[in-house]
Amino acid sequence: MRSLGTVLWEPSPTDVAHSQVGRFATWLSRRVGRTFNDFRELQRWSVADLEGFWSAVWDWFDLGEQPNQVLCSHSMPGAHWFPGARVNYAREVLARAPKTAPVLVCVDEETSVREISQESLRRQVEALATTLRNLGVEPGDRVVGFLGNTEEAVTSLLACAAVGAVWSVCSPDLGTRAVIDRLAQLEPVLLIASDSYTFAGTRRDRTAVVDELCAALPSLRATIYVTSTHGTAEPGVMPWREAVASTPTSFDYADLPFDHPLWILYTSGTTGVPKGVVHSHGGIVVEHLKSLQLTCDIGAGDRLFFYCSTNWMVWNWMLGALLAGASVVLYDGSPTHPDYLASWRVADAARATVFGTGAAYLSGTRSRGLHPRSLFDLSALRTVISTGSPLPPTVWEWVYDEFGAQIRLDCSTGGTDVCGTFMAGSPWLPVYLGELSGACLGVDAQAYSPEGSSVTGEVGELVIVSPMPSMPIAFWNDSSGERYREAYFAQYPGVWRHGDWVEITDRETVIMHGRSDATLNRGGVRIGSADLYAVLEAMPGVVDSLVVGIELPDGGYYMPLFIVADTGEDHETLRERVTRQLAEKLSLRHVPDEIFFVDVIPRTRTGKKLEVPIKHLLQGAPMDKSMSVGSITQPDALAWFANFGRERVQPLLRARRGGASEPH
């Protein structure tokens, strides 16, 4: 294996000059009267002169007349961007979406492809927006969706934005309680719902869920059904075909303040009722223009396929490709049906140029010994984006062994909180094995010690020390701002603490070490769970893994490891091999106290491991208090962990209060 930090890919001078960030830098040099010799110099300037950078973004992307002031205050929370500016997300999307290429490329599990033109999408958006206005929907009203990753979901979002309504959506595969927990708090006036979806070759009927959802939302004035057996004569019910049937001769997009609410996303829901994160029209427009084009180098002629559902902020971010003049590939199906190569098959069928997925899918492709490049025509592909969790170093190597220099691997980290990225790759920077290339433009990211000082070359808390336009304008139902402040600014007042554990190297690359609230602590030494996973998931025989650390009442520590294994190897032999590998490649502190074999590791629906919720469950917290079960894949697996907690962990906690020995 190559060592961490090995250069796997690097751009040529021609690559840089032709990239969107390269062209921006050339233009910017003339604007500000200085030369940017490399990306690091440009990035440092972008945070040193925050107003100058975002003013340049506004003008580079031709967002119209710029207000006199860019940023009223640098305080966090409380920063107020582009006061007096008027914007509308839907208007910008439809004005910038491709005119000759398809705007949407819809692919199903049979890999049949259907393309939607800009003209067709605009007509449907304006027809649905007219219907919303006729139903009395006004700016600020909430409209919610129960929809998959489909053309109708995109149309609904844009129609809501067009009239100034606030959009929020849940995927039909989400559990009933989880959907109600999210949408009921918004008191929506309209629901747009699909009462069925197809996944893994099976049609799933959700009629009963939609009925239950309607009953749980007494504020609804009407429901629009995308697919339904409901009769049109039912009061308050309208079929989709009727809702998009009008052909308005003209349509006026709501002219909105920069900080008018656009949509509400949700925190993961793994620790109780999810918080509603409110983003603004203006903040999302400028962030996504910058992120999709200047960070990811997506533009006209590109086709972005990112496997995701409407539950994940990546779905919202993915639609930013329309702002970039690129096509968006929509796939509403299983990534592993009829086999584990399904997502690669979609990329082939759609002629994707940019392929995005969770790190777990790339790891799974490698661990199964699959070779998508030899099986499919992926010659159009030039970028692979990995996010959601740290990518093991062996998988970085696999991408380049599989695809070679054809591909730029862009590993990134960001969040629902900003609907964007903090740190990522860049077409102007090399790809280093196991390291994110660096902080994005306009992102003042640092690693902080517990005392609040910036550190380099050692692990610290990921913090953002200057405001970003796409930071939330609020949490829903948090009029005092107390929950918002508590979520991000409690540990370091005035500084955004994101909850990731990172190391910023001397050359300004970034190594991810996992969630800081899941940090393991052995004898006062902090251990990143991602470090263990990188070793474990490179081992033959290990399919998946989860490690948790539990503080004991007398100051001791219990660290069990749970493994999903292939069936071919004796468990005791695998235990010994895992123990030896962790000790040799990491340290004795990384060796778990005990290793247990399980059938499945439950994850969030965006592929993230559940270290903290599982830890709480093992300690005896009720399941419904530990996590939102409906937001988790294979929730039946939680019963095993709850039982393990009762039989193994909770007796240990009680015993340690009396001085019993720690397990080994």
HELIX and SHEET records of a PDB file:
HELIX    1   1 PRO A   13  HIS A   18  1                                   6    
HELIX    2   2 GLN A   20  VAL A   32  1                                  13    
HELIX    3   3 PHE A   39  ALA A   48  1                                  10    
HELIX    4   4 LEU A   50  TRP A   60  1                                  11    
HELIX    5   5 TYR A   89  ARG A   96  1                                   8    
HELIX    6   6 GLN A  118  ASN A  134  1                                  17    
HELIX    7   7 GLU A  151  VAL A  163  1                                  13    
HELIX    8   8 THR A  176  LEU A  183  1                                   8    
HELIX    9   9 ALA A  184  LEU A  186  5                                   3    
HELIX   10  10 THR A  207  ALA A  216  1                                  10    
HELIX   11  11 TRP A  240  ALA A  243  1                                   4    
HELIX   12  12 HIS A  281  LEU A  289  1                                   9    
HELIX   13  13 LYS A  290  THR A  295  3                                   6    
HELIX   14  14 MET A  313  MET A  318  1                                   6    
HELIX   15  15 GLY A  320  LEU A  323  1                                   4    
HELIX   16  16 ALA A  342  ALA A  350  1                                   9    
HELIX   17  17 ALA A  359  SER A  367  1                                   9    
HELIX   18  18 PRO A  372  LEU A  375  1                                   4    
HELIX   19  19 PRO A  393  PHE A  403  1                                  11    
HELIX   20  20 GLY A  404  GLN A  406  5                                   3    
HELIX   21  21 GLU A  482  TYR A  488  1                                   7    
HELIX   22  22 SER A  516  ALA A  518  5                                   3    
HELIX   23  23 SER A  529  LEU A  536  1                                   8    
HELIX   24  24 HIS A  571  LYS A  585  1                                  15    
HELIX   25  25 LEU A  588  HIS A  590  5                                   3    
HELIX   26  26 GLU A  611  LEU A  618  1                                   8    
HELIX   27  27 MET A  623  SER A  626  1                                   4    
HELIX   28  28 VAL A  629  SER A  631  5                                   3    
HELIX   29  29 PRO A  635  ALA A  637  5                                   3    
HELIX   30  30 LEU A  638  PHE A  644  1                                   7    
HELIX   31  31 GLY A  645  VAL A  649  3                                   5    
HELIX   32  32 GLN A  650  ARG A  657  1                                   8    
SHEET    1   A 2 VAL A   7  TRP A   9  0                                        
SHEET    2   A 2 VAL A 431  TYR A 432 -1                                        
SHEET    1   B 2 ARG A  86  VAL A  87  0                                        
SHEET    2   B 2 LEU A 256  PRO A 257 -1                                        
SHEET    1   C 7 VAL A 113  ILE A 116  0                                        
SHEET    2   C 7 LEU A 104  VAL A 107 -1                                        
SHEET    3   C 7 SER A 327  TYR A 331  1                                        
SHEET    4   C 7 ARG A 303  PHE A 306  1                                        
SHEET    5   C 7 VAL A 354  GLY A 358  1                                        
SHEET    6   C 7 THR A 383  THR A 387  1                                        
SHEET    7   C 7 ARG A 408  CYS A 411  1                                        
SHEET    1   D 5 VAL A 166  CYS A 170  0                                        
SHEET    2   D 5 ARG A 142  PHE A 146  1                                        
SHEET    3   D 5 LEU A 190  ALA A 193  1                                        
SHEET    4   D 5 ALA A 222  TYR A 225  1                                        
SHEET    5   D 5 VAL A 237  PRO A 239  1                                        
SHEET    1   E 2 SER A 196  PHE A 199  0                                        
SHEET    2   E 2 THR A 202  ASP A 205 -1                                        
SHEET    1   F 3 PRO A 261  TYR A 266  0                                        
SHEET    2   F 3 GLY A 276  SER A 280 -1                                        
SHEET    3   F 3 ALA A 474  PHE A 475 -1                                        
SHEET    1   G 3 THR A 413  GLY A 415  0                                        
SHEET    2   G 3 GLY A 420  ALA A 424 -1                                        
SHEET    3   G 3 GLY A 438  ALA A 439 -1                                        
SHEET    1   H 4 ALA A 445  TYR A 448  0                                        
SHEET    2   H 4 VAL A 459  ILE A 464 -1                                        
SHEET    3   H 4 TRP A 496  ILE A 504 -1                                        
SHEET    4   H 4 VAL A 510  ARG A 515 -1                                        
SHEET    1   I 2 LEU A 520  ARG A 522  0                                        
SHEET    2   I 2 VAL A 525  ILE A 527 -1                                        
SHEET    1   J 3 VAL A 542  VAL A 547  0                                        
SHEET    2   J 3 PRO A 560  ALA A 565 -1                                        
SHEET    3   J 3 GLU A 594  PHE A 597  1                                        
SHEET    1   K 2 ILE A 550  GLU A 551  0                                        
SHEET    2   K 2 TYR A 557  TYR A 558 -1                                        
END                                                                             
